[in-house]
Amino acid sequence: MKEFAYYPGCSLESTGKPYDVSVRAVFAKLGLGLKEIEDWNCCGATMYMSVDKLIGYAVSARNLAIAENYKLDICAPCSSCYTILRKTNRHMGWNIHSRRLINEALSAAGLSYNGNVEVRHPLDIIVNDVGVENVAAAADFNLNDLRIAPYYGCQIVRPVFHFDDLEDPQTMDKLFDALGAKVVHYPDKVRCCGGMLMTTFETVAIDLNDHLLTTAAENGAQVIATACPLCQMNLEAYQRTINARKGKNHKMPIVYFSQILGLALGIAAERLAFKDLLVQFEDYKLKPMESQPATRIAV
């Protein structure tokens, strides 16, 4: 069994709990191990970096150092955590002076980091390590033409190429297509949701999220699937505000890609935390593999 050092991050401990629950369930179903990093700390997100880059890198590097002691690569589901941990990893690789200073800070906790950890996203691991064909072979249910708009957000494929195309990522598209879903045309799949602008420049963020929701609906999506807890929260939690201000009637479920994948793999809906979503993804008829009669899955 392949194992990873699991870094849930702050969001998956709170607002993104359905993401945490469903990733753990899907990995277990696929025979992938997750060893949660003991006493992990906040990655610092973008706020630490904007105040003091060196301190921000040191805070993030502590998680890398612990994972290195495990001799495991990191699995980081949160897009922001994934980006910051990778940024820290790259920085320590190319800046010898910073690496020395960061390791001096880590030494106060009896740690050091030598750059032997790769930071991976669960979508990358599932598609590129397990393989789309193997995931489809392990599925109990066909997604039965469920119309999905795959929303990657602006972080997991940027700023540098890693596991997917920067402008037109395809990993979610290929995964859902192999599981029998109808992946709708969604040209805004990497357009920013505004992130923390919802707390600083709300009007701008409202416009961005309204556009994302409108485009998905106009292209026939029944649900938006995302891989980022902040994107999920902005698109879901502010629909009522968007409707009131824009005169719209958005009722679009915003689910994590791992929740839909979990359903296809035959994991019970209650184990995937669908009920914790604010906009409910109504029960849906999934077709058992081998084209048996459709089975209604209450979520």
C-alpha positions, 0 to 999 in steps of 0.5 A: 500500500502506498502511503502519504504524510497527510496534511489536512490544513486548517480549512479541512478541520472546519469549513472544509470538513466534508473534503477531509472526510471524503478524501480519507474515505476515497483513499482507503477505498483505493488502498492508499494510506494516509498518515496524518502529520503529527502536530502539524501547523498552519501553512501560513497561507498568503498572509504570512508571506505578505508580512515576512517571507522568511518567517512564512517559509519557516512556518511552512517548512516545519510540516515538510521537516516532519514529513521528511522524518516519516520518509513520506511525500505529503498529500495536501488537499487544500489548494492554498496549503498545496501551493504554499508547501510547494512554494516553500519546497522550491524556495529552499531548493534554490535559495541556499541562504534562506535554507540555512536561515530556515533550518536554523529556525527549525533547529529550535524544535529539533528539526531540519529539512533537506528537501526530500519531500514532494508535495502532492495533491490528492487529484494528482495522486488518484489520476496519475498514481492509481490511474483513471482506468484503475479507478473506473475498474474499482467503481461500483456505480456509473455516474449516469450522465450526471452533468458536472462542471469541474472547477479547479480554481486558480491555485493547484495548476499555478504558478508553474506546471506540475500535474495538469495544464495551466489553462485547461486542466483535464484531470477531473474531466478525465476522471468523471468522464471515465466514471460515466458523468457528462462533463460540461463545457466550463471555460471558467474552470481556472478563473479565480473565485476571489479568495479572501476578497469576500472579506475585503472587497466583497463586491468584487468577489460577488461578481466573480462568483456570480459569473462562475455560477452563471456560466456553469448553469448556462452550460447545463451543469447540475453540480460544480465539483471543486478541489479547493475548500475556499472556492467551495465556500465562496461559491456555496455560502454566498449564493443567497447574497448573490441572489439578493443583490443580483436578482438571481436564483442560484441553487447550484450544489458545490461539492468536492470532487472526492465526494462524487468520486466516493459515490461512484466507488460505492461509499455510503453517502453519509460517510462522504458528509453530503449533509454538511453542505449548505446547498444540498446535492439531491438524491441522484440515480446512479447506475450500477456498473454492468448497466444494471437498473439505476439505483437511487442514492440519497445524499 
